Amino acid sequence: MTGLSVEILAADPVEPITSAGHAQLGIAVLAGIAVIVLLITKFKLHAFLALTIGSLALGAFAGAPLDKAIASFSAGLGSTVAGVGVLIALGAILGKLLADSGGADQIVDTILEKAGGRSMPWAMVLIASVIGLPLFFEVGIVLLIPVVLMVAKRGNYSLMRIGVPALAGLSVMHGLIPPHPGPLVAIDAVKANLGVTLALGILVAIPTVIIAGPLFSKYAARWVDVPAPEKMIPQRASEDLEKRPGFGVTIATVLLPVVLMLAKALVDIVVDDPGNTVQRVFDVIGSPLIALLAAVLVALFTLGRAAGFTKDRLSSTVEKSLAPIAGILLIVGAGGGFKQTLIDSGVGAMILDISEDWSIPALLLAWLIAVAIRLATGSATVATISAAGLVAPLAADMSTAHASLLVLAIGAGSLFFSHVNDAGFWLVKEYFGLSVGQTLKTWSVMETIISVVAGGLVLLLSLII
């Protein structure tokens, strides 16, 4: 029983744009990716424009008629945005409500009250993992950095001992756990079961975040011993609020979509009867759209109203949450267009042939491709979307569990060694007041540990299940 995959509104099928040979296709892929990398790194062009131009360049290098390349790109962009656009918007609304209502601060303060001394890095990784579920990585950093800096300063902790676990928690959620954009798009591309992917993702995420967070932070603190920069401690969201939501109700609201999606996966396994009323009900309430929509509607009351927000304030909060995600939606959409161009040009079939000829395990190949694109473009989301498009044919004969593991292998590879072409690298550098070398020794190494450990765990699970 495969369950229901994430469904998208597919455009009319686009016929293959070219029948070029493997050598020409290989050159076309490298040239297309090189164009994207050059435009992003050298000319500082927005990733949406770079992906659009790179997709057309890929089609041209593959010898495809321009009109067919445009059709493939447009179809991929449309279907991707149709599939995950609403989910990204709902996630942004939930994250904004969590931040503005003081709910995030309530989670942080409550956990920190219970933690101290050696348990503080573990508390930070727990905070980041919970808050990171509904938030985009960049939003999570902006939200958590003030807490990290204040804890390091007031408790006289090493900044890296506190900061690395927080960053690890956010990064693992971003790369492996739906409803983040990258995993969602990969789930759709390989037609994986969302609930199973979520369950296996949590299974992989827990040991990964422990190793890359609290354990690695001991060494990071020795390598880079810097104080918390005073100038980077901004005002917290809840400082101007008279009241804020309670800890229990905030946690319940944040975890609601995850619980609903996991419940659907569990019912699919236990009942295994598409005609069963219970399974049909859970197929609906456990779908990403309904699960996130339910969480947002609940959050309007449990977070917004609990913080004393008026109807106008709630409306304003929702409106303000949508504007910043325009760029994310465009990048994800263009990444889907690039993915579709790859597929229609025959690159997916080429990868399938190569994997058979070279006897490379599909999961390892997926991880390596994601690593290569991540190193080249600097974007975990672009790496995930592009790699998913390339390896999608490999999932055709896979079991439900292995298709989900393929998604996780891609997500793990997409986090490998963040460096100077990644916006997250500079965000961490500036907030923590580090040099480029110090950021490489802490943040970049941490990202690599996450990628390697998660990739290794995925391969290990593939031998067991």
Residue, then its C-alpha position, 0 to 999 in steps of 0.5 A: m500500500t503506497g498511500l496517497s502521495v502529494e498531488i499537484l495540478a499537473a499541466d498537460p504532458v509535455e513531449p520530450i524536448t530532445s533525443a540527444g545522446h548521453a554525451q550531449l545531455g551530460i554536457a548540456v546538464l553541466a552547461g546549464i548548471a554552470v550558467i546558473v552558478l555563474l549568474i548567482t555567484k559572479f553576477k549576483l543575479h536573483a536565483f529565480l532569474a538564474l534558474t529561468i535562464g539556466s533552464l533555457a540554456l540547458g534546452a539549447f545545449a541539449g539541441a532542443p527547439l526553444d519553444k519546447a524548452i519554454a513549454s517544459f519550463s513553464a509546465g514544471l514551474g506551474s505544476t510545482v507552484a500548484g503543488v506546494g505554493v499554498l503549503i508554503a503560504l500556510g507555513a509562512i502564516l503559521g510561522k508569523l503567528l508563532a513569532d508575533s504572538g510571543g508563542a516562540d518566546q514562550i517555548v524558548d523561555t519555558i525550556l530555558e527555565k528548566a535547563g541549565g549547565r550541561s543541559m543547555p546545548w540539548a535545550m537549544v537543539l530541542i527549541a530549534s527543532v520544535i520551532g523549526l517545524p513550521l518556519f523557513f530556515e532564514v526565519g528560524i535563524v532570525l527568531l532564534i539568534p536573539v535567544v542564542l545571544m542572550v543565553a550565551k551572554r547571561g549564562n556565560y556560555s561559549l557562543m558556539r556551544i549554544g549556537v551550533p545546536a540551535l543551527a543544527g536543529l533548524s537545518v535538519m528540519h529544513g532539509l529532511i522534514p516536510p512541510h518544508p518546501g524542499p522535502l515537499v517538492a522531492i516527495d512529489a517528484v518521486k511520488a513518495n508517501l508523505g506520512v512515511t517520509l515524515a516518520l522516517g525523516i524524524l527517525v533520521a533527524i533525531p540522531t543526526v541533530i544530536i551528533a551535529g548539534p550538542l556533540f559537535s558543538k563541544y569541538a566547535a567551541r574549542w576551535v572558535d571561541v568568540p563572545a556574543p556580539e552585543k550589537m546583534i541582540p535585537q528586541r524580542a517579538s513579545e517585549d511589547l505584548e501584554k500577554r502571550p499564549g501558554f507553553g502547552v497550547t503553543i506546542a500543541t498548535v505547532l505540532l498539530p500538522v505533524v500529528l495529523m500527517l503521521a496519523k494518516a500514515l499510521v492509519d494507511i498502514v494499519v487499515d490498508d483499505p482505500g474504501n474504509t471510512v476511517q482511512r478516507v477521513f484520515d486521508v483528508i485530514g492528514s493531507p498537507l493542505i488540510a493539516l496546515l490549514a487546520a493548524v493555521l485556523v487553530a493558531l488564529f485563536t490559540l496564538g493570535r487571540a491568546a496574545g490579545f490580537t484584534k481582528d485587524r491585527l490578525s488580518s495584518t499579521v497574515e498579510k505581512s506573512l505572505a509578502p516575504i515568501a514571494g521570492i521563495l515561491l518564485i525560486v521553488g517554481a523556477g526550480g521546478g521548471f528546471k527540474q521539468t526541463l531536465i526530465d523532458s530533455g531525457v536526463g532522468a532516463m540517462i541517470l537511470d541508465i548510468s546507475e544501472d551501468w555503474s551499479i551505483p545504489a540509487l540512494l547513494l547516487a541521489w545523495l551525490i547528485a544533490v551534493a554536487i548541485r548544493l556545492a555549485t549553487g549554494s541553495a539547499t532548495v535548488a539542490t533538492i528540487s533539481a536532484a529530485g527531478l534527475v533521480a525521479p525515474l529511479a523511484a519507479d520500481m521502489s517500495t513505499a519506504h525506499a521511495s521515502l528514503l530516496v527523498l531523505a537521501i536527496g535532502a541530506g545531500s542538499l545540506f552538504f558543506s555550505h560555503v560562500n555561495d550560500a545566503g545562510f553562510w553569510l547570515v550565520k557569519e554576520y549574526f554571530g560576528l564571525s570571520v569567513g574562516q571561523t564560519l567555515k570551521t563551525w557552520s560549514v563543518m556542521e552542515t557537512i556532518i548533518s549531510v554525511v550522518a543523515g545520508g549514512l543513516v538513510l543507507l543503513l535504513s535501506l538495508i533494514i526495511 
